[in-house]
Amino acid sequence: MQEQYTLRIDCPDEKGLVHKITGVLYHNDLSVIRNDEFVDRENAHFFMRTEFAGNTDENKIISGLIGILPNNANVLLNKVRKKNIVILATKEHHCLGDLLIRHHFGELSANILAIVSNHKTLMSLTEKFEIPFHYLPHENKSREEHEAEVLTQINAYNPEFLVLAKYMRVLTPQFAAQYSNKIINIHHSFLPAFIGASPYRQAYERGVKIIGATAHFVNENLDEGPIIAQNVIPIDHTEDAANMARLGKDVEKIVLAKALKLVFEDRVFVKDNKTVIF
């Protein structure tokens, strides 16, 4: 049975890159299923994502590609499979519940290894799906002490990605650096507007006519990481901050699920503080 792979390449642009890359696959008797490419003209940078099938030596493919690509090329080759993730949550159930249901019915493209939380609120929900739940309270601990405990628990599972499903703790730059471009957060606002706490209150006071949600990678700056997915819904003057928050929950879980699908299917490139998505 043939294996299926995704290949992601980004590098300085030059002529003939698509021909060179697909040539390596052709000469290794591999079949291209789908190919997407994009050139950032302003920065002369090339991006390409290829799905292909066949039986091959992955190291041979990578070395063959590096040999024909420009210097500083990034080459990532993955077999098509589910990613291993750990989810961090606090008290709100809507995003976690949605992910647990998708996981249960095989719709997530991921294996949820565990849930880590600083409150017990969501323990009973998680246990219904027979997934380990780790309660790590933050009270009477410094942020650094608590994060050290969380990282120790997370690292025991060796996940490929962390998902912040309404995890209401601000992560330190040191924590974020441990999983650079591997932490996906859902923010209850259409970033870059209304960063930080109480975005629906901020939006209400500003009199906005749309509210939204943003899924993004976490970096050292609060709510400023590369954006993966966004969506909005219309509202009017009759909605108060509490009702806006209720309406926003539906947007949040849909945007988070969409972002995770893109990331887990290896469709997202991160370049500087932006994403290129196929």
C-alpha positions in Angstrom: 0.0 0.0 0.0 1.4 3.4 -1.0 2.1 6.0 1.7 0.8 9.5 1.3 3.0 12.6 2.1 2.8 16.3 2.3 5.9 18.3 1.3 6.3 22.0 2.3 9.1 24.1 1.0 9.8 27.8 1.4 13.0 29.5 0.1 14.3 32.5 -1.8 12.6 32.6 -5.2 14.3 31.7 -8.4 13.3 30.4 -11.8 12.5 26.7 -12.3 11.8 25.8 -8.7 8.5 23.9 -9.4 10.2 22.0 -12.2 13.2 21.1 -10.0 11.1 20.0 -7.0 8.6 17.9 -9.0 11.6 16.4 -10.9 13.0 15.0 -7.7 9.6 13.4 -7.0 9.3 12.1 -10.5 12.8 10.5 -10.5 11.9 8.7 -7.3 8.8 7.2 -8.9 6.4 9.3 -6.8 3.0 10.5 -7.9 1.9 14.1 -7.3 -1.7 14.3 -6.1 -1.9 18.1 -5.6 0.4 21.0 -5.9 0.1 24.6 -4.7 2.7 27.4 -4.9 2.9 31.1 -4.2 5.6 33.7 -4.6 5.8 36.7 -2.3 6.9 39.2 -4.9 7.7 41.9 -2.4 10.2 39.7 -0.6 11.1 37.4 -3.5 10.2 34.3 -1.4 8.7 31.1 -2.7 6.2 28.8 -1.0 5.1 25.4 -2.2 3.0 22.6 -0.7 2.8 19.2 -2.5 0.8 16.1 -1.7 2.2 13.0 -3.2 2.0 9.2 -2.9 4.4 6.3 -3.2 7.0 4.2 -1.3 10.2 6.0 -0.7 13.2 6.8 1.6 12.2 10.1 3.2 15.9 11.1 3.9 16.7 10.5 0.3 14.0 12.8 -0.9 15.0 15.5 1.6 18.7 15.3 0.7 17.8 15.3 -3.0 15.7 18.5 -2.6 18.3 20.3 -0.5 20.8 19.6 -3.2 18.8 21.5 -5.9 17.2 24.3 -3.8 18.6 27.8 -2.9 20.5 28.2 0.4 18.5 28.6 3.5 15.6 26.6 2.1 13.1 25.1 4.6 12.0 21.6 3.7 9.4 19.7 5.7 8.3 16.3 4.7 5.5 14.5 6.6 3.5 11.3 6.2 -0.2 12.0 6.2 -1.3 11.1 9.7 -3.0 12.5 12.8 -1.0 14.9 14.9 -0.5 14.4 18.6 -1.8 17.3 20.7 -2.4 18.4 24.3 -5.2 20.8 25.0 -5.1 23.5 27.7 -8.4 24.8 29.0 -9.8 26.7 32.0 -13.5 26.9 32.7 -15.4 27.6 29.4 -16.6 24.5 27.8 -17.7 25.4 24.3 -14.3 25.1 22.5 -13.1 22.1 24.4 -16.5 20.3 24.1 -16.5 20.9 20.3 -13.0 19.5 20.0 -13.8 16.5 22.1 -16.8 15.7 20.0 -14.9 16.1 16.7 -12.1 13.9 18.1 -14.6 11.2 19.2 -16.0 11.0 15.7 -12.6 11.1 13.9 -13.1 14.6 12.5 -10.1 16.4 14.1 -7.0 15.0 12.2 -5.4 14.7 15.7 -5.0 12.5 18.7 -5.9 14.3 21.9 -3.4 12.9 24.4 -4.6 14.9 27.5 -6.3 18.0 28.8 -4.4 20.3 31.2 -6.3 22.8 33.2 -5.9 25.2 36.1 -9.4 24.5 37.3 -11.5 21.3 37.8 -14.6 22.7 36.1 -14.1 20.7 32.9 -12.9 17.4 34.4 -16.3 15.6 34.3 -16.7 16.6 30.6 -13.3 15.3 29.7 -13.8 12.1 31.6 -16.9 11.3 29.5 -14.5 10.9 26.5 -12.0 8.8 28.5 -9.2 11.3 27.9 -6.7 12.0 30.8 -7.4 15.3 32.6 -4.6 17.0 34.7 -5.6 19.6 37.2 -2.8 22.0 38.0 -4.0 24.9 40.1 -2.2 28.2 39.9 -3.2 29.6 43.3 -0.3 30.7 45.6 2.2 30.0 42.9 4.2 32.4 40.8 3.5 32.4 37.0 6.9 30.8 36.5 6.3 28.1 39.1 2.9 27.2 37.6 4.2 27.2 34.0 7.1 24.9 35.1 4.5 22.4 36.4 2.4 22.7 33.2 5.4 22.2 31.0 6.5 19.1 32.9 3.1 17.6 32.5 2.8 18.5 28.8 6.3 17.3 28.0 5.5 13.9 29.4 3.2 13.4 26.4 5.7 14.8 23.8 2.9 16.5 21.8 3.5 18.1 18.4 1.1 20.9 19.1 -0.6 22.6 22.1 -4.1 24.0 21.7 -5.4 26.7 24.0 -9.1 26.1 24.1 -10.0 29.2 26.1 -7.0 28.8 28.4 -7.4 32.0 30.4 -3.7 32.4 31.4 -1.2 34.7 29.7 1.8 32.6 28.7 5.3 33.9 29.3 7.7 34.4 26.4 9.8 31.6 27.9 6.9 29.2 27.8 6.0 30.2 24.2 9.6 29.6 23.1 9.4 26.0 24.2 6.8 25.3 21.4 7.6 28.0 18.9 4.8 28.1 16.2 3.3 25.0 17.8 0.8 26.7 20.2 -2.6 27.6 18.7 -4.9 30.0 20.5 -8.4 31.1 20.0 -9.0 34.8 20.8 -12.5 36.1 21.3 -12.0 39.1 19.0 -11.2 40.0 15.4 -7.5 40.8 16.0 -5.8 43.2 15.9 -8.7 44.9 17.5 -9.5 44.5 21.2 -6.5 42.5 22.4 -6.1 41.3 25.9 -8.9 40.8 28.5 -12.7 41.7 28.1 -12.7 42.1 24.3 -16.6 41.9 24.2 -16.8 44.7 26.7 -14.3 46.7 24.7 -16.3 46.0 21.5 -19.6 47.0 23.2 -18.2 50.3 24.4 -16.9 51.0 20.9 -20.2 50.3 19.3 -18.9 47.8 16.8 -21.2 46.3 14.1 -19.4 43.0 13.8 -17.8 40.7 16.3 -15.5 37.9 15.5 -12.8 35.4 16.6 -9.2 34.9 15.6 -7.1 31.7 15.8 -3.4 32.4 15.8 -0.1 31.0 16.8 1.2 32.2 20.2 4.5 34.1 20.3 6.2 36.3 22.9 3.7 39.2 22.4 0.2 39.0 23.7 -2.3 38.2 21.0 0.1 39.2 18.2 1.2 35.9 16.8 0.7 34.9 13.2 -3.0 34.7 12.3 -4.3 31.3 11.0 -8.1 31.9 10.7 -10.7 34.5 11.4 -14.5 35.0 11.0 -17.1 37.5 12.0 -20.9 37.8 12.5 -23.0 41.0 12.3 -24.6 42.6 15.4 -26.4 45.8 16.2 -27.0 48.3 19.0 -29.5 46.0 20.7 -26.7 43.5 21.8 -25.1 44.1 25.2 -21.7 42.8 26.1 -23.0 39.6 27.7 -25.1 38.7 24.6 -22.2 39.5 22.3 -20.1 37.1 24.3 -22.8 34.4 24.0 -23.0 34.9 20.2 -19.2 35.0 19.9 -18.9 31.5 21.4 -20.2 29.9 18.2 -17.8 31.8 16.1 -14.9 30.9 18.4 -15.3 27.2 18.2 -15.8 27.2 14.4 -12.7 29.4 13.8 -10.6 27.2 16.1 -11.7 24.0 14.4 -11.0 25.5 11.0 -7.5 26.7 12.1 -6.6 23.3 13.6 -7.7 21.5 10.4 -5.4 23.7 8.4 -2.4 23.3 10.8 -2.9 19.5 11.2 -3.1 19.0 7.4 0.2 20.8 7.0 -1.3 23.7 5.1 0.2 26.6 7.1 3.5 28.3 6.5 4.8 30.8 9.0 7.1 33.5 7.7 8.1 36.3 10.0 4.8 37.2 11.7 2.5 36.2 8.8 1.1 33.0 7.5 0.8 31.6 4.0 -2.1 29.0 3.8 -2.9 26.5 1.0 
